[in-house]
Amino acid sequence: MYSYKTKGTCSSEITFDLEDGKLKNVRFKNGCNGNLQGIGRLTENMDAETIMNQLSGIRCADKETSCPDQLSKAIKQALKK
């Protein structure tokens, strides 16, 4: 299981598993519960690199980042390991 402490978002942590390059069990701590559950379900069993590229750079309101953008950063970090 990978764990990532988010920066600049309402969520404070993202956890997930990587199996054969696919995302599994994506969970966000805190934040907009319904939206973040949706992201977790939509990304389940999807290619991690594809998700990373699609979510990178998404902003939330006037913030420089968003929960999806933070997930892309978490995936990038996990893929480096």
Buried (B, 14 or more C-beta within 10 A) or exposed (E): EBEBEBEEBBBEBBBBEBEEEBBBEBBBEEBBEEEBEEBBEEBEEBBBEBBBEBBBEBEBEEEEBBBBBBBBBBBBEBEEE
